[in-house]
Amino acid sequence: PKEPSGSLSADSIKIKKEVANAFVKRKKRSSPYEWYFEYYKSPMEQMHERCENYPPCDYLSDQIGFALAYNRFFG
């Protein structure tokens, strides 16, 4: 069913859950550690993101390295 504007209606693009599950599978976690690391970032990863989100630090980290740039701005 097409709408007057020529686009498809939302009802025409919905698929059943069983059909969607046939080609979209959730990754199963094999251990609690995998679950934990999926949701919580390491302190080093948090530091990298903090530096990446601050343009002067991100630019300087490309020039002199992450550790020196991070210490200069947040150190």
mmCIF file of the N, C-alpha and C atoms, coordinates in Angstrom:
data_MODEL
# 
_entry.id   MODEL 
# 
loop_
_atom_site.group_PDB 
_atom_site.id 
_atom_site.type_symbol 
_atom_site.label_atom_id 
_atom_site.label_alt_id 
_atom_site.label_comp_id 
_atom_site.label_asym_id 
_atom_site.label_entity_id 
_atom_site.label_seq_id 
_atom_site.pdbx_PDB_ins_code 
_atom_site.Cartn_x 
_atom_site.Cartn_y 
_atom_site.Cartn_z 
_atom_site.occupancy 
_atom_site.B_iso_or_equiv 
_atom_site.pdbx_formal_charge 
_atom_site.auth_seq_id 
_atom_site.auth_comp_id 
_atom_site.auth_asym_id 
_atom_site.auth_atom_id 
_atom_site.pdbx_PDB_model_num 
ATOM 1   N N  . PRO A 1 1  ? 0.832  -1.199  0.000  1.00 0.00 ? 1  PRO A N  1 
ATOM 2   C CA . PRO A 1 1  ? 0.000  0.000   0.000  1.00 0.00 ? 1  PRO A CA 1 
ATOM 3   C C  . PRO A 1 1  ? 0.866  1.250   0.000  1.00 0.00 ? 1  PRO A C  1 
ATOM 4   N N  . LYS A 1 2  ? 0.622  2.104   -0.963 1.00 0.00 ? 2  LYS A N  1 
ATOM 5   C CA . LYS A 1 2  ? 1.391  3.334   -1.046 1.00 0.00 ? 2  LYS A CA 1 
ATOM 6   C C  . LYS A 1 2  ? 0.556  4.497   -0.540 1.00 0.00 ? 2  LYS A C  1 
ATOM 7   N N  . GLU A 1 3  ? 1.266  5.437   0.053  1.00 0.00 ? 3  GLU A N  1 
ATOM 8   C CA . GLU A 1 3  ? 0.605  6.645   0.528  1.00 0.00 ? 3  GLU A CA 1 
ATOM 9   C C  . GLU A 1 3  ? 0.518  7.625   -0.639 1.00 0.00 ? 3  GLU A C  1 
ATOM 10  N N  . PRO A 1 4  ? -0.288 8.669   -0.513 1.00 0.00 ? 4  PRO A N  1 
ATOM 11  C CA . PRO A 1 4  ? -0.415 9.642   -1.596 1.00 0.00 ? 4  PRO A CA 1 
ATOM 12  C C  . PRO A 1 4  ? 0.925  10.289  -1.981 1.00 0.00 ? 4  PRO A C  1 
ATOM 13  N N  . SER A 1 5  ? 1.847  10.404  -1.048 1.00 0.00 ? 5  SER A N  1 
ATOM 14  C CA . SER A 1 5  ? 3.128  11.037  -1.358 1.00 0.00 ? 5  SER A CA 1 
ATOM 15  C C  . SER A 1 5  ? 4.033  10.119  -2.165 1.00 0.00 ? 5  SER A C  1 
ATOM 16  N N  . GLY A 1 6  ? 3.663  8.850   -2.310 1.00 0.00 ? 6  GLY A N  1 
ATOM 17  C CA . GLY A 1 6  ? 4.459  7.918   -3.085 1.00 0.00 ? 6  GLY A CA 1 
ATOM 18  C C  . GLY A 1 6  ? 5.378  7.047   -2.242 1.00 0.00 ? 6  GLY A C  1 
ATOM 19  N N  . SER A 1 7  ? 5.473  7.320   -0.949 1.00 0.00 ? 7  SER A N  1 
ATOM 20  C CA . SER A 1 7  ? 6.341  6.507   -0.093 1.00 0.00 ? 7  SER A CA 1 
ATOM 21  C C  . SER A 1 7  ? 5.540  5.355   0.496  1.00 0.00 ? 7  SER A C  1 
ATOM 22  N N  . LEU A 1 8  ? 6.246  4.353   0.943  1.00 0.00 ? 8  LEU A N  1 
ATOM 23  C CA . LEU A 1 8  ? 5.582  3.201   1.544  1.00 0.00 ? 8  LEU A CA 1 
ATOM 24  C C  . LEU A 1 8  ? 5.109  3.537   2.953  1.00 0.00 ? 8  LEU A C  1 
ATOM 25  N N  . SER A 1 9  ? 4.037  2.922   3.368  1.00 0.00 ? 9  SER A N  1 
ATOM 26  C CA . SER A 1 9  ? 3.551  3.151   4.727  1.00 0.00 ? 9  SER A CA 1 
ATOM 27  C C  . SER A 1 9  ? 4.365  2.301   5.693  1.00 0.00 ? 9  SER A C  1 
ATOM 28  N N  . ALA A 1 10 ? 4.344  2.663   6.959  1.00 0.00 ? 10 ALA A N  1 
ATOM 29  C CA . ALA A 1 10 ? 5.105  1.954   7.977  1.00 0.00 ? 10 ALA A CA 1 
ATOM 30  C C  . ALA A 1 10 ? 4.617  0.510   8.120  1.00 0.00 ? 10 ALA A C  1 
ATOM 31  N N  . ASP A 1 11 ? 3.334  0.262   7.921  1.00 0.00 ? 11 ASP A N  1 
ATOM 32  C CA . ASP A 1 11 ? 2.792  -1.093  8.055  1.00 0.00 ? 11 ASP A CA 1 
ATOM 33  C C  . ASP A 1 11 ? 3.339  -2.030  6.979  1.00 0.00 ? 11 ASP A C  1 
ATOM 34  N N  . SER A 1 12 ? 3.673  -1.501  5.822  1.00 0.00 ? 12 SER A N  1 
ATOM 35  C CA . SER A 1 12 ? 4.114  -2.371  4.740  1.00 0.00 ? 12 SER A CA 1 
ATOM 36  C C  . SER A 1 12 ? 5.567  -2.809  4.880  1.00 0.00 ? 12 SER A C  1 
ATOM 37  N N  . ILE A 1 13 ? 6.346  -2.182  5.765  1.00 0.00 ? 13 ILE A N  1 
ATOM 38  C CA . ILE A 1 13 ? 7.751  -2.570  5.909  1.00 0.00 ? 13 ILE A CA 1 
ATOM 39  C C  . ILE A 1 13 ? 8.023  -3.348  7.192  1.00 0.00 ? 13 ILE A C  1 
ATOM 40  N N  . LYS A 1 14 ? 7.006  -3.599  7.984  1.00 0.00 ? 14 LYS A N  1 
ATOM 41  C CA . LYS A 1 14 ? 7.185  -4.382  9.209  1.00 0.00 ? 14 LYS A CA 1 
ATOM 42  C C  . LYS A 1 14 ? 7.289  -5.866  8.862  1.00 0.00 ? 14 LYS A C  1 
ATOM 43  N N  . ILE A 1 15 ? 8.150  -6.570  9.624  1.00 0.00 ? 15 ILE A N  1 
ATOM 44  C CA . ILE A 1 15 ? 8.253  -8.018  9.457  1.00 0.00 ? 15 ILE A CA 1 
ATOM 45  C C  . ILE A 1 15 ? 8.014  -8.675  10.806 1.00 0.00 ? 15 ILE A C  1 
ATOM 46  N N  . LYS A 1 16 ? 7.629  -9.927  10.762 1.00 0.00 ? 16 LYS A N  1 
ATOM 47  C CA . LYS A 1 16 ? 7.348  -10.656 12.001 1.00 0.00 ? 16 LYS A CA 1 
ATOM 48  C C  . LYS A 1 16 ? 8.642  -10.960 12.738 1.00 0.00 ? 16 LYS A C  1 
ATOM 49  N N  . LYS A 1 17 ? 8.539  -11.102 14.043 1.00 0.00 ? 17 LYS A N  1 
ATOM 50  C CA . LYS A 1 17 ? 9.701  -11.368 14.888 1.00 0.00 ? 17 LYS A CA 1 
ATOM 51  C C  . LYS A 1 17 ? 10.391 -12.674 14.496 1.00 0.00 ? 17 LYS A C  1 
ATOM 52  N N  . GLU A 1 18 ? 9.623  -13.671 14.154 1.00 0.00 ? 18 GLU A N  1 
ATOM 53  C CA . GLU A 1 18 ? 10.200 -14.964 13.783 1.00 0.00 ? 18 GLU A CA 1 
ATOM 54  C C  . GLU A 1 18 ? 11.035 -14.843 12.516 1.00 0.00 ? 18 GLU A C  1 
ATOM 55  N N  . VAL A 1 19 ? 10.571 -14.050 11.576 1.00 0.00 ? 19 VAL A N  1 
ATOM 56  C CA . VAL A 1 19 ? 11.298 -13.853 10.321 1.00 0.00 ? 19 VAL A CA 1 
ATOM 57  C C  . VAL A 1 19 ? 12.572 -13.059 10.582 1.00 0.00 ? 19 VAL A C  1 
ATOM 58  N N  . ALA A 1 20 ? 12.477 -12.041 11.412 1.00 0.00 ? 20 ALA A N  1 
ATOM 59  C CA . ALA A 1 20 ? 13.658 -11.231 11.726 1.00 0.00 ? 20 ALA A CA 1 
ATOM 60  C C  . ALA A 1 20 ? 14.709 -12.063 12.441 1.00 0.00 ? 20 ALA A C  1 
ATOM 61  N N  . ASN A 1 21 ? 14.300 -12.939 13.334 1.00 0.00 ? 21 ASN A N  1 
ATOM 62  C CA . ASN A 1 21 ? 15.244 -13.774 14.071 1.00 0.00 ? 21 ASN A CA 1 
ATOM 63  C C  . ASN A 1 21 ? 15.958 -14.775 13.173 1.00 0.00 ? 21 ASN A C  1 
ATOM 64  N N  . ALA A 1 22 ? 15.427 -15.031 12.003 1.00 0.00 ? 22 ALA A N  1 
ATOM 65  C CA . ALA A 1 22 ? 16.061 -15.980 11.092 1.00 0.00 ? 22 ALA A CA 1 
ATOM 66  C C  . ALA A 1 22 ? 17.393 -15.439 10.583 1.00 0.00 ? 22 ALA A C  1 
ATOM 67  N N  . PHE A 1 23 ? 17.521 -14.125 10.465 1.00 0.00 ? 23 PHE A N  1 
ATOM 68  C CA . PHE A 1 23 ? 18.783 -13.589 9.943  1.00 0.00 ? 23 PHE A CA 1 
ATOM 69  C C  . PHE A 1 23 ? 19.485 -12.615 10.885 1.00 0.00 ? 23 PHE A C  1 
ATOM 70  N N  . VAL A 1 24 ? 18.887 -12.285 12.016 1.00 0.00 ? 24 VAL A N  1 
ATOM 71  C CA . VAL A 1 24 ? 19.539 -11.426 13.011 1.00 0.00 ? 24 VAL A CA 1 
ATOM 72  C C  . VAL A 1 24 ? 19.654 -12.221 14.300 1.00 0.00 ? 24 VAL A C  1 
ATOM 73  N N  . LYS A 1 25 ? 20.862 -12.599 14.637 1.00 0.00 ? 25 LYS A N  1 
ATOM 74  C CA . LYS A 1 25 ? 21.085 -13.379 15.846 1.00 0.00 ? 25 LYS A CA 1 
ATOM 75  C C  . LYS A 1 25 ? 21.878 -12.558 16.849 1.00 0.00 ? 25 LYS A C  1 
ATOM 76  N N  . ARG A 1 26 ? 21.507 -12.646 18.105 1.00 0.00 ? 26 ARG A N  1 
ATOM 77  C CA . ARG A 1 26 ? 22.272 -11.990 19.171 1.00 0.00 ? 26 ARG A CA 1 
ATOM 78  C C  . ARG A 1 26 ? 23.496 -12.809 19.479 1.00 0.00 ? 26 ARG A C  1 
ATOM 79  N N  . LYS A 1 27 ? 24.583 -12.129 19.734 1.00 0.00 ? 27 LYS A N  1 
ATOM 80  C CA . LYS A 1 27 ? 25.803 -12.811 20.139 1.00 0.00 ? 27 LYS A CA 1 
ATOM 81  C C  . LYS A 1 27 ? 25.643 -13.239 21.603 1.00 0.00 ? 27 LYS A C  1 
ATOM 82  N N  . LYS A 1 28 ? 25.915 -14.481 21.875 1.00 0.00 ? 28 LYS A N  1 
ATOM 83  C CA . LYS A 1 28 ? 25.793 -14.976 23.238 1.00 0.00 ? 28 LYS A CA 1 
ATOM 84  C C  . LYS A 1 28 ? 27.112 -14.817 23.962 1.00 0.00 ? 28 LYS A C  1 
ATOM 85  N N  . ARG A 1 29 ? 27.032 -14.352 25.185 1.00 0.00 ? 29 ARG A N  1 
ATOM 86  C CA . ARG A 1 29 ? 28.239 -14.188 25.996 1.00 0.00 ? 29 ARG A CA 1 
ATOM 87  C C  . ARG A 1 29 ? 28.580 -15.510 26.655 1.00 0.00 ? 29 ARG A C  1 
ATOM 88  N N  . SER A 1 30 ? 29.850 -15.881 26.560 1.00 0.00 ? 30 SER A N  1 
ATOM 89  C CA . SER A 1 30 ? 30.217 -17.167 27.120 1.00 0.00 ? 30 SER A CA 1 
ATOM 90  C C  . SER A 1 30 ? 30.640 -17.071 28.577 1.00 0.00 ? 30 SER A C  1 
ATOM 91  N N  . SER A 1 31 ? 30.949 -15.874 29.060 1.00 0.00 ? 31 SER A N  1 
ATOM 92  C CA . SER A 1 31 ? 31.366 -15.759 30.457 1.00 0.00 ? 31 SER A CA 1 
ATOM 93  C C  . SER A 1 31 ? 30.934 -14.407 31.026 1.00 0.00 ? 31 SER A C  1 
ATOM 94  N N  . PRO A 1 32 ? 30.896 -14.297 32.350 1.00 0.00 ? 32 PRO A N  1 
ATOM 95  C CA . PRO A 1 32 ? 30.546 -13.010 32.966 1.00 0.00 ? 32 PRO A CA 1 
ATOM 96  C C  . PRO A 1 32 ? 31.568 -11.917 32.644 1.00 0.00 ? 32 PRO A C  1 
ATOM 97  N N  . TYR A 1 33 ? 32.815 -12.320 32.407 1.00 0.00 ? 33 TYR A N  1 
ATOM 98  C CA . TYR A 1 33 ? 33.839 -11.321 32.081 1.00 0.00 ? 33 TYR A CA 1 
ATOM 99  C C  . TYR A 1 33 ? 33.549 -10.643 30.755 1.00 0.00 ? 33 TYR A C  1 
ATOM 100 N N  . GLU A 1 34 ? 33.097 -11.403 29.769 1.00 0.00 ? 34 GLU A N  1 
ATOM 101 C CA . GLU A 1 34 ? 32.743 -10.799 28.484 1.00 0.00 ? 34 GLU A CA 1 
ATOM 102 C C  . GLU A 1 34 ? 31.582 -9.834  28.648 1.00 0.00 ? 34 GLU A C  1 
ATOM 103 N N  . TRP A 1 35 ? 30.612 -10.199 29.478 1.00 0.00 ? 35 TRP A N  1 
ATOM 104 C CA . TRP A 1 35 ? 29.484 -9.320  29.730 1.00 0.00 ? 35 TRP A CA 1 
ATOM 105 C C  . TRP A 1 35 ? 29.960 -8.019  30.371 1.00 0.00 ? 35 TRP A C  1 
ATOM 106 N N  . TYR A 1 36 ? 30.854 -8.150  31.359 1.00 0.00 ? 36 TYR A N  1 
ATOM 107 C CA . TYR A 1 36 ? 31.371 -6.980  32.067 1.00 0.00 ? 36 TYR A CA 1 
ATOM 108 C C  . TYR A 1 36 ? 32.120 -6.051  31.123 1.00 0.00 ? 36 TYR A C  1 
ATOM 109 N N  . PHE A 1 37 ? 33.035 -6.571  30.319 1.00 0.00 ? 37 PHE A N  1 
ATOM 110 C CA . PHE A 1 37 ? 33.849 -5.735  29.450 1.00 0.00 ? 37 PHE A CA 1 
ATOM 111 C C  . PHE A 1 37 ? 33.056 -5.152  28.283 1.00 0.00 ? 37 PHE A C  1 
ATOM 112 N N  . GLU A 1 38 ? 31.904 -5.742  27.995 1.00 0.00 ? 38 GLU A N  1 
ATOM 113 C CA . GLU A 1 38 ? 31.051 -5.185  26.951 1.00 0.00 ? 38 GLU A CA 1 
ATOM 114 C C  . GLU A 1 38 ? 30.414 -3.876  27.423 1.00 0.00 ? 38 GLU A C  1 
ATOM 115 N N  . TYR A 1 39 ? 30.127 -3.784  28.714 1.00 0.00 ? 39 TYR A N  1 
ATOM 116 C CA . TYR A 1 39 ? 29.417 -2.628  29.239 1.00 0.00 ? 39 TYR A CA 1 
ATOM 117 C C  . TYR A 1 39 ? 30.295 -1.607  29.955 1.00 0.00 ? 39 TYR A C  1 
ATOM 118 N N  . TYR A 1 40 ? 31.461 -2.002  30.448 1.00 0.00 ? 40 TYR A N  1 
ATOM 119 C CA . TYR A 1 40 ? 32.321 -1.100  31.196 1.00 0.00 ? 40 TYR A CA 1 
ATOM 120 C C  . TYR A 1 40 ? 33.663 -0.954  30.504 1.00 0.00 ? 40 TYR A C  1 
ATOM 121 N N  . LYS A 1 41 ? 34.075 0.273   30.279 1.00 0.00 ? 41 LYS A N  1 
ATOM 122 C CA . LYS A 1 41 ? 35.331 0.541   29.585 1.00 0.00 ? 41 LYS A CA 1 
ATOM 123 C C  . LYS A 1 41 ? 36.485 0.592   30.573 1.00 0.00 ? 41 LYS A C  1 
ATOM 124 N N  . SER A 1 42 ? 37.652 0.221   30.083 1.00 0.00 ? 42 SER A N  1 
ATOM 125 C CA . SER A 1 42 ? 38.845 0.276   30.913 1.00 0.00 ? 42 SER A CA 1 
ATOM 126 C C  . SER A 1 42 ? 39.230 1.737   31.131 1.00 0.00 ? 42 SER A C  1 
ATOM 127 N N  . PRO A 1 43 ? 39.972 2.034   32.181 1.00 0.00 ? 43 PRO A N  1 
ATOM 128 C CA . PRO A 1 43 ? 40.414 3.414   32.413 1.00 0.00 ? 43 PRO A CA 1 
ATOM 129 C C  . PRO A 1 43 ? 41.218 3.966   31.239 1.00 0.00 ? 43 PRO A C  1 
ATOM 130 N N  . MET A 1 44 ? 42.041 3.130   30.600 1.00 0.00 ? 44 MET A N  1 
ATOM 131 C CA . MET A 1 44 ? 42.826 3.600   29.457 1.00 0.00 ? 44 MET A CA 1 
ATOM 132 C C  . MET A 1 44 ? 41.919 3.985   28.287 1.00 0.00 ? 44 MET A C  1 
ATOM 133 N N  . GLU A 1 45 ? 40.876 3.198   28.045 1.00 0.00 ? 45 GLU A N  1 
ATOM 134 C CA . GLU A 1 45 ? 39.945 3.515   26.966 1.00 0.00 ? 45 GLU A CA 1 
ATOM 135 C C  . GLU A 1 45 ? 39.187 4.809   27.276 1.00 0.00 ? 45 GLU A C  1 
ATOM 136 N N  . GLN A 1 46 ? 38.844 5.021   28.536 1.00 0.00 ? 46 GLN A N  1 
ATOM 137 C CA . GLN A 1 46 ? 38.178 6.267   28.928 1.00 0.00 ? 46 GLN A CA 1 
ATOM 138 C C  . GLN A 1 46 ? 39.100 7.460   28.705 1.00 0.00 ? 46 GLN A C  1 
ATOM 139 N N  . MET A 1 47 ? 40.395 7.288   29.009 1.00 0.00 ? 47 MET A N  1 
ATOM 140 C CA . MET A 1 47 ? 41.356 8.366   28.792 1.00 0.00 ? 47 MET A CA 1 
ATOM 141 C C  . MET A 1 47 ? 41.489 8.679   27.300 1.00 0.00 ? 47 MET A C  1 
ATOM 142 N N  . HIS A 1 48 ? 41.546 7.637   26.464 1.00 0.00 ? 48 HIS A N  1 
ATOM 143 C CA . HIS A 1 48 ? 41.637 7.850   25.016 1.00 0.00 ? 48 HIS A CA 1 
ATOM 144 C C  . HIS A 1 48 ? 40.421 8.613   24.508 1.00 0.00 ? 48 HIS A C  1 
ATOM 145 N N  . GLU A 1 49 ? 39.232 8.247   24.962 1.00 0.00 ? 49 GLU A N  1 
ATOM 146 C CA . GLU A 1 49 ? 38.024 8.937   24.513 1.00 0.00 ? 49 GLU A CA 1 
ATOM 147 C C  . GLU A 1 49 ? 38.004 10.384  24.978 1.00 0.00 ? 49 GLU A C  1 
ATOM 148 N N  . ARG A 1 50 ? 38.470 10.622  26.197 1.00 0.00 ? 50 ARG A N  1 
ATOM 149 C CA . ARG A 1 50 ? 38.518 11.991  26.706 1.00 0.00 ? 50 ARG A CA 1 
ATOM 150 C C  . ARG A 1 50 ? 39.434 12.844  25.840 1.00 0.00 ? 50 ARG A C  1 
ATOM 151 N N  . CYS A 1 51 ? 40.583 12.292  25.467 1.00 0.00 ? 51 CYS A N  1 
ATOM 152 C CA . CYS A 1 51 ? 41.526 13.022  24.626 1.00 0.00 ? 51 CYS A CA 1 
ATOM 153 C C  . CYS A 1 51 ? 40.966 13.207  23.209 1.00 0.00 ? 51 CYS A C  1 
ATOM 154 N N  . GLU A 1 52 ? 40.316 12.181  22.660 1.00 0.00 ? 52 GLU A N  1 
ATOM 155 C CA . GLU A 1 52 ? 39.749 12.276  21.316 1.00 0.00 ? 52 GLU A CA 1 
ATOM 156 C C  . GLU A 1 52 ? 38.638 13.319  21.239 1.00 0.00 ? 52 GLU A C  1 
ATOM 157 N N  . ASN A 1 53 ? 37.899 13.505  22.323 1.00 0.00 ? 53 ASN A N  1 
ATOM 158 C CA . ASN A 1 53 ? 36.796 14.459  22.324 1.00 0.00 ? 53 ASN A CA 1 
ATOM 159 C C  . ASN A 1 53 ? 37.251 15.894  22.529 1.00 0.00 ? 53 ASN A C  1 
ATOM 160 N N  . TYR A 1 54 ? 38.521 16.104  22.833 1.00 0.00 ? 54 TYR A N  1 
ATOM 161 C CA . TYR A 1 54 ? 39.073 17.443  23.010 1.00 0.00 ? 54 TYR A CA 1 
ATOM 162 C C  . TYR A 1 54 ? 40.029 17.696  21.845 1.00 0.00 ? 54 TYR A C  1 
ATOM 163 N N  . PRO A 1 55 ? 39.618 18.488  20.842 1.00 0.00 ? 55 PRO A N  1 
ATOM 164 C CA . PRO A 1 55 ? 40.397 18.623  19.603 1.00 0.00 ? 55 PRO A CA 1 
ATOM 165 C C  . PRO A 1 55 ? 41.881 18.962  19.774 1.00 0.00 ? 55 PRO A C  1 
ATOM 166 N N  . PRO A 1 56 ? 42.275 19.878  20.671 1.00 0.00 ? 56 PRO A N  1 
ATOM 167 C CA . PRO A 1 56 ? 43.719 20.127  20.798 1.00 0.00 ? 56 PRO A CA 1 
ATOM 168 C C  . PRO A 1 56 ? 44.493 18.887  21.260 1.00 0.00 ? 56 PRO A C  1 
ATOM 169 N N  . CYS A 1 57 ? 43.925 18.117  22.162 1.00 0.00 ? 57 CYS A N  1 
ATOM 170 C CA . CYS A 1 57 ? 44.581 16.897  22.634 1.00 0.00 ? 57 CYS A CA 1 
ATOM 171 C C  . CYS A 1 57 ? 44.636 15.857  21.520 1.00 0.00 ? 57 CYS A C  1 
ATOM 172 N N  . ASP A 1 58 ? 43.548 15.721  20.782 1.00 0.00 ? 58 ASP A N  1 
ATOM 173 C CA . ASP A 1 58 ? 43.507 14.759  19.691 1.00 0.00 ? 58 ASP A CA 1 
ATOM 174 C C  . ASP A 1 58 ? 44.553 15.094  18.630 1.00 0.00 ? 58 ASP A C  1 
ATOM 175 N N  . TYR A 1 59 ? 44.661 16.366  18.278 1.00 0.00 ? 59 TYR A N  1 
ATOM 176 C CA . TYR A 1 59 ? 45.644 16.788  17.285 1.00 0.00 ? 59 TYR A CA 1 
ATOM 177 C C  . TYR A 1 59 ? 47.064 16.539  17.790 1.00 0.00 ? 59 TYR A C  1 
ATOM 178 N N  . LEU A 1 60 ? 47.332 16.918  19.026 1.00 0.00 ? 60 LEU A N  1 
ATOM 179 C CA . LEU A 1 60 ? 48.677 16.753  19.578 1.00 0.00 ? 60 LEU A CA 1 
ATOM 180 C C  . LEU A 1 60 ? 49.036 15.276  19.742 1.00 0.00 ? 60 LEU A C  1 
ATOM 181 N N  . SER A 1 61 ? 48.062 14.433  20.029 1.00 0.00 ? 61 SER A N  1 
ATOM 182 C CA . SER A 1 61 ? 48.360 13.003  20.180 1.00 0.00 ? 61 SER A CA 1 
ATOM 183 C C  . SER A 1 61 ? 48.816 12.398  18.851 1.00 0.00 ? 61 SER A C  1 
ATOM 184 N N  . ASP A 1 62 ? 48.352 12.946  17.739 1.00 0.00 ? 62 ASP A N  1 
ATOM 185 C CA . ASP A 1 62 ? 48.833 12.486  16.438 1.00 0.00 ? 62 ASP A CA 1 
ATOM 186 C C  . ASP A 1 62 ? 50.279 12.917  16.208 1.00 0.00 ? 62 ASP A C  1 
ATOM 187 N N  . GLN A 1 63 ? 50.674 14.017  16.821 1.00 0.00 ? 63 GLN A N  1 
ATOM 188 C CA . GLN A 1 63 ? 52.018 14.559  16.610 1.00 0.00 ? 63 GLN A CA 1 
ATOM 189 C C  . GLN A 1 63 ? 53.053 13.933  17.545 1.00 0.00 ? 63 GLN A C  1 
ATOM 190 N N  . ILE A 1 64 ? 52.742 13.850  18.842 1.00 0.00 ? 64 ILE A N  1 
ATOM 191 C CA . ILE A 1 64 ? 53.767 13.431  19.817 1.00 0.00 ? 64 ILE A CA 1 
ATOM 192 C C  . ILE A 1 64 ? 53.402 12.157  20.569 1.00 0.00 ? 64 ILE A C  1 
ATOM 193 N N  . GLY A 1 65 ? 52.210 11.627  20.326 1.00 0.00 ? 65 GLY A N  1 
ATOM 194 C CA . GLY A 1 65 ? 51.790 10.410  21.010 1.00 0.00 ? 65 GLY A CA 1 
ATOM 195 C C  . GLY A 1 65 ? 50.734 10.692  22.064 1.00 0.00 ? 65 GLY A C  1 
ATOM 196 N N  . PHE A 1 66 ? 49.960 9.661   22.347 1.00 0.00 ? 66 PHE A N  1 
ATOM 197 C CA . PHE A 1 66 ? 48.829 9.821   23.242 1.00 0.00 ? 66 PHE A CA 1 
ATOM 198 C C  . PHE A 1 66 ? 49.248 10.177  24.663 1.00 0.00 ? 66 PHE A C  1 
ATOM 199 N N  . ALA A 1 67 ? 50.217 9.463   25.213 1.00 0.00 ? 67 ALA A N  1 
ATOM 200 C CA . ALA A 1 67 ? 50.589 9.647   26.623 1.00 0.00 ? 67 ALA A CA 1 
ATOM 201 C C  . ALA A 1 67 ? 51.057 11.067  26.895 1.00 0.00 ? 67 ALA A C  1 
ATOM 202 N N  . LEU A 1 68 ? 51.918 11.597  26.050 1.00 0.00 ? 68 LEU A N  1 
ATOM 203 C CA . LEU A 1 68 ? 52.421 12.958  26.259 1.00 0.00 ? 68 LEU A CA 1 
ATOM 204 C C  . LEU A 1 68 ? 51.313 13.995  26.080 1.00 0.00 ? 68 LEU A C  1 
ATOM 205 N N  . ALA A 1 69 ? 50.467 13.797  25.072 1.00 0.00 ? 69 ALA A N  1 
ATOM 206 C CA . ALA A 1 69 ? 49.371 14.743  24.839 1.00 0.00 ? 69 ALA A CA 1 
ATOM 207 C C  . ALA A 1 69 ? 48.383 14.727  25.995 1.00 0.00 ? 69 ALA A C  1 
ATOM 208 N N  . TYR A 1 70 ? 48.033 13.546  26.478 1.00 0.00 ? 70 TYR A N  1 
ATOM 209 C CA . TYR A 1 70 ? 47.076 13.445  27.581 1.00 0.00 ? 70 TYR A CA 1 
ATOM 210 C C  . TYR A 1 70 ? 47.633 14.114  28.832 1.00 0.00 ? 70 TYR A C  1 
ATOM 211 N N  . ASN A 1 71 ? 48.900 13.852  29.129 1.00 0.00 ? 71 ASN A N  1 
ATOM 212 C CA . ASN A 1 71 ? 49.509 14.463  30.316 1.00 0.00 ? 71 ASN A CA 1 
ATOM 213 C C  . ASN A 1 71 ? 49.597 15.974  30.198 1.00 0.00 ? 71 ASN A C  1 
ATOM 214 N N  . ARG A 1 72 ? 49.770 16.471  28.995 1.00 0.00 ? 72 ARG A N  1 
ATOM 215 C CA . ARG A 1 72 ? 49.873 17.922  28.816 1.00 0.00 ? 72 ARG A CA 1 
ATOM 216 C C  . ARG A 1 72 ? 48.537 18.608  29.106 1.00 0.00 ? 72 ARG A C  1 
ATOM 217 N N  . PHE A 1 73 ? 47.439 18.010  28.642 1.00 0.00 ? 73 PHE A N  1 
ATOM 218 C CA . PHE A 1 73 ? 46.139 18.670  28.805 1.00 0.00 ? 73 PHE A CA 1 
ATOM 219 C C  . PHE A 1 73 ? 45.395 18.254  30.072 1.00 0.00 ? 73 PHE A C  1 
ATOM 220 N N  . PHE A 1 74 ? 45.544 17.023  30.495 1.00 0.00 ? 74 PHE A N  1 
ATOM 221 C CA . PHE A 1 74 ? 44.750 16.533  31.612 1.00 0.00 ? 74 PHE A CA 1 
ATOM 222 C C  . PHE A 1 74 ? 45.613 16.056  32.780 1.00 0.00 ? 74 PHE A C  1 
ATOM 223 N N  . GLY A 1 75 ? 46.917 16.082  32.615 1.00 0.00 ? 75 GLY A N  1 
ATOM 224 C CA . GLY A 1 75 ? 47.872 15.501  33.451 1.00 0.00 ? 75 GLY A CA 1 
ATOM 225 C C  . GLY A 1 75 ? 48.088 15.652  34.829 1.00 0.00 ? 75 GLY A C  1 
# 
